[in-house]
């Protein structure tokens, strides 16, 4: 029985053309394109047991074992070869982070960060090595860069300069007080104490939030993001339920057409990988914007989303809403779960929860 299947870009773990499966007891099984990690024979003995989780870049895998050892395989220059830092990956690793451009960053139990993989895309952190030796509590990645959050709220960045590595212009704002980090493929957003938001990275992906800076100066409680192949955006939820958006207008950065429903009363926001946002209001209404074909336009289901929605879920290009009473409403890209008409009679009531992969939904009903 396979417990975990991971597929890159779909919520399971796939690296372009390879898969890795984690079995009970911690054995890893791989298949697919050999040079992208489908062939793990050179580390098979180390993957036979004890693995607790698997991570990926776009081209390689990393397995975290009990005791904190990391085992890597796949395309060598994109994270599959960690021999240059092997002595630092034998024990004490608590979590691993990978970006889509071939770099890994591992966090050790005392807050040390170890990096390897594609040098220009975050595999080489030597220019900030002294700041990554201790005290890091979490790591966030964009497509080609990393940002590390330290215990005192300082942020350290490295990787590809256009995707968020270069934060020098706002270094003073990232020196302390940051509580969480958020990213899409080319930009970062940091949430500070008091609810201020600081952004950097590609301006078209949300790295520039100057047009809404006054609304992001305080009171933000959560940040969400979208992205697609050509752009991305962010949405900030404020105290009182106001939503503020910025970034690529086509992929969720412009919410002016639904602004009247986002000034107050929103309880949570959901973004997908197709450039669309959905906001759930406290009265149970769902409001959508962003990429029209990927869930930004919910007009076909508007009457069913006007009230009574309890929770929202997403695949890469679609959304599903679970209503009070267990009805499920879907919209967005048909091939990614946006069309549930073939199961409409079974989704009309009694659903207890919804789970999603990158392209599909599954509903659990009360027996």
Secondary structure as the mmCIF struct_conf table of DSSP 4:
data_model
#
loop_
_struct_conf.conf_type_id
_struct_conf.id
_struct_conf.beg_label_comp_id
_struct_conf.beg_label_asym_id
_struct_conf.beg_label_seq_id
_struct_conf.end_label_comp_id
_struct_conf.end_label_asym_id
_struct_conf.end_label_seq_id
STRN STRN1 UNK A 2 UNK A 6
STRN STRN2 UNK A 7 UNK A 7
TURN_TY1_P TURN_TY1_P1 UNK A 8 UNK A 11
STRN STRN3 UNK A 12 UNK A 12
STRN STRN4 UNK A 14 UNK A 15
TURN_TY1_P TURN_TY1_P2 UNK A 16 UNK A 17
STRN STRN5 UNK A 18 UNK A 23
TURN_TY1_P TURN_TY1_P3 UNK A 24 UNK A 25
BEND BEND1 UNK A 26 UNK A 26
STRN STRN6 UNK A 28 UNK A 32
HELX_RH_3T_P HELX_RH_3T_P1 UNK A 34 UNK A 36
TURN_TY1_P TURN_TY1_P4 UNK A 37 UNK A 38
HELX_RH_3T_P HELX_RH_3T_P2 UNK A 41 UNK A 47
BEND BEND2 UNK A 48 UNK A 49
STRN STRN7 UNK A 51 UNK A 56
BEND BEND3 UNK A 58 UNK A 59
STRN STRN8 UNK A 60 UNK A 65
TURN_TY1_P TURN_TY1_P5 UNK A 66 UNK A 67
BEND BEND4 UNK A 68 UNK A 68
STRN STRN9 UNK A 70 UNK A 74
HELX_RH_3T_P HELX_RH_3T_P3 UNK A 76 UNK A 78
TURN_TY1_P TURN_TY1_P6 UNK A 79 UNK A 80
HELX_RH_3T_P HELX_RH_3T_P4 UNK A 83 UNK A 88
BEND BEND5 UNK A 89 UNK A 91
STRN STRN10 UNK A 93 UNK A 98
TURN_TY1_P TURN_TY1_P7 UNK A 100 UNK A 101
BEND BEND6 UNK A 102 UNK A 102
STRN STRN11 UNK A 103 UNK A 108
TURN_TY1_P TURN_TY1_P8 UNK A 109 UNK A 110
BEND BEND7 UNK A 111 UNK A 111
STRN STRN12 UNK A 113 UNK A 117
HELX_RH_3T_P HELX_RH_3T_P5 UNK A 119 UNK A 121
TURN_TY1_P TURN_TY1_P9 UNK A 122 UNK A 123
HELX_RH_3T_P HELX_RH_3T_P6 UNK A 126 UNK A 132
BEND BEND8 UNK A 133 UNK A 134
STRN STRN13 UNK A 136 UNK A 141
BEND BEND9 UNK A 143 UNK A 144
STRN STRN14 UNK A 145 UNK A 150
TURN_TY1_P TURN_TY1_P10 UNK A 151 UNK A 152
BEND BEND10 UNK A 153 UNK A 153
STRN STRN15 UNK A 155 UNK A 159
HELX_RH_3T_P HELX_RH_3T_P7 UNK A 161 UNK A 163
TURN_TY1_P TURN_TY1_P11 UNK A 164 UNK A 165
HELX_RH_3T_P HELX_RH_3T_P8 UNK A 168 UNK A 170
TURN_TY1_P TURN_TY1_P12 UNK A 171 UNK A 174
BEND BEND11 UNK A 175 UNK A 176
STRN STRN16 UNK A 178 UNK A 183
BEND BEND12 UNK A 185 UNK A 186
STRN STRN17 UNK A 187 UNK A 192
TURN_TY1_P TURN_TY1_P13 UNK A 193 UNK A 194
BEND BEND13 UNK A 195 UNK A 195
STRN STRN18 UNK A 197 UNK A 201
HELX_RH_3T_P HELX_RH_3T_P9 UNK A 203 UNK A 205
TURN_TY1_P TURN_TY1_P14 UNK A 206 UNK A 207
HELX_RH_3T_P HELX_RH_3T_P10 UNK A 210 UNK A 216
BEND BEND14 UNK A 217 UNK A 218
STRN STRN19 UNK A 220 UNK A 228
TURN_TY1_P TURN_TY1_P15 UNK A 229 UNK A 230
STRN STRN20 UNK A 231 UNK A 238
TURN_TY1_P TURN_TY1_P16 UNK A 239 UNK A 240
BEND BEND15 UNK A 241 UNK A 241
STRN STRN21 UNK A 243 UNK A 247
HELX_RH_3T_P HELX_RH_3T_P11 UNK A 249 UNK A 251
TURN_TY1_P TURN_TY1_P17 UNK A 252 UNK A 253
HELX_RH_3T_P HELX_RH_3T_P12 UNK A 256 UNK A 261
BEND BEND16 UNK A 262 UNK A 264
STRN STRN22 UNK A 266 UNK A 271
TURN_TY1_P TURN_TY1_P18 UNK A 273 UNK A 274
BEND BEND17 UNK A 275 UNK A 275
STRN STRN23 UNK A 276 UNK A 281
TURN_TY1_P TURN_TY1_P19 UNK A 282 UNK A 283
BEND BEND18 UNK A 284 UNK A 284
STRN STRN24 UNK A 286 UNK A 290
HELX_RH_3T_P HELX_RH_3T_P13 UNK A 292 UNK A 294
TURN_TY1_P TURN_TY1_P20 UNK A 295 UNK A 296
HELX_RH_3T_P HELX_RH_3T_P14 UNK A 299 UNK A 305
BEND BEND19 UNK A 306 UNK A 307
STRN STRN25 UNK A 309 UNK A 314
BEND BEND20 UNK A 316 UNK A 317
STRN STRN26 UNK A 318 UNK A 323
TURN_TY1_P TURN_TY1_P21 UNK A 324 UNK A 325
BEND BEND21 UNK A 326 UNK A 326
STRN STRN27 UNK A 328 UNK A 332
HELX_RH_3T_P HELX_RH_3T_P15 UNK A 334 UNK A 336
TURN_TY1_P TURN_TY1_P22 UNK A 337 UNK A 338
HELX_RH_3T_P HELX_RH_3T_P16 UNK A 341 UNK A 346
BEND BEND22 UNK A 347 UNK A 349
STRN STRN28 UNK A 351 UNK A 356
BEND BEND23 UNK A 358 UNK A 359
STRN STRN29 UNK A 361 UNK A 365
#
